[in-house]
Amino acid sequence: MTSVTRPAVPRRTVIAGLSAIAPLAFLSACGGGGGGDSETANTTLYTWVSNENDRAQWQAFIDAAKEADPAFELTLEGPSFENYWTKVKTRMSSGDAPALLTTQAARAQELDALLAPLEDLADAAGVDLSQYNEAMLAGMTVEGTLRAIPYDAEPLVLFYNRKLFRDAGLELPGITYSQDQFLEDAKALTSGESYGVALSSGLVHLGMAIGFANGGQPVTDGALSLTDPMIVEGLQFSFDLVTEHKVAAAPAAVDSEPAAQQALMNGQVAMYLDGPWMYQAYEDALGEDLGASIVPSQTGEAKGLIQGSGFGIASNAKDPGGAFETLRAITTPEVIGAVANARGTFPSIVSEESQWAEGKAEDNVAAVTAMAHNGEALITTSTWNEVGSKFSQYATDGFHGNRTAEEILSEIQDAVG
């Protein structure tokens, strides 16, 4: 495995202002990198560029594409991850908008009007769409048409500290892990200020992942279903870890991920749910003590909540065929495999999973792969950003026992749904 140092803070939680220091060699200012002609637009990607980690990832795509075609060019343009989802709508409606843009499966519904259907373009270019992760293709499909080619398929997994488990005399979790066993382990691993598990105040975290693994769906047939009993039960289980079982500290109301990630890396907590995009950072900190398990569920069987991103073509692109040639160059198996190897993103193409697995512990690979192969993408609604914002506002009440998950989710469902 290529050793790459990844920062502890993921793209979701970085300071927006850092995007201003991007290297001018491949990052244009937000106002006008798209140029005025289709050729320039076809080689410009509007995406999130929050920090060095983001820039290194996008550069990995460029470098890998250049291996196949030294003349390949791609200019990057865009704000931080946090600002991307509002600014993309304004930028892509401008006269000099780039022809390429990035989306997540969980956000594709929000960007419906901005993303062109890709099936005909892929067919004309001879691209075999069946090679991509099925769940991610479903996540990138809006109104029955594919809107982006996925480059990763990241299942949420439970990272843990092997040493802490062994010191407590516990069996290591792996490709089977029940909620009951998880709770017993968390209790055994909690002592004083050292907790069994760390939590995030975000909606899509441990509680949602457990609810999902137990068969719940936060969105059904394109409409919010936040009051699905399994989703409610999963979120309440995560609240109870703090209020009733005392195996986790209440997370901060905002920006809770960095502290939780650091706690896992420092050995202050034994378990934390995150995505494979953080694997390298955790391995850098914990070395051989890094473990990865499936998300605990009632049955103990693997069912992944898969998140991931992909590249699409603007619905107003002047030359969609030309833009697709650029998109195609950064989504080939070779490129996706190279980026998975260099940056640790779990690949969207099954044949390239060995590139991601290189150098990683076999049991960790088995757990992450099980979640990826037995999972579904998080497909949301056009109002998902509002849903997430409201949950973040109310989560503190849940983690302090002031309101139940049912009360919080019902209020959000009534207000937004």
Secondary structure, DSSP 4 states (H G I P E B T S, - for coil): -------SS-GGGS-GGGGGG--TTTEE-TTTTT-SSHHHHHTEEE----SHHHHHHHHHHHHHHHHH-TT---EEE---HHHHHHHHHHHTTSTT--SEEEEEGGGTTTTGGGB---HHHHHHTT--GGGB-HHHHHHTEETTEE--EESB-EE-EEEEEHHHHHHTTPPPP-S--BHHHHHHHHHHT-BTTBEEE---SSSSSHHHHHHHHTT--SEETTEE-TT-HHHHHHHHHHHHHHHTS--SPPPPSSS-HHHHHHHHHTTSEEEEEE-GGGHHHHHHHHGGGEEEEPPPBSS----EEEE-EEEEEBTT-S-HHHHHHHHHHTSSHHHHHHHHHHH-PPBSBGGGHHHHHTTS-HHHHHHHHHHHHTEEE----TTHHHHHHHHHHHHHHHHTTSS-HHHHHHHHHHHH-
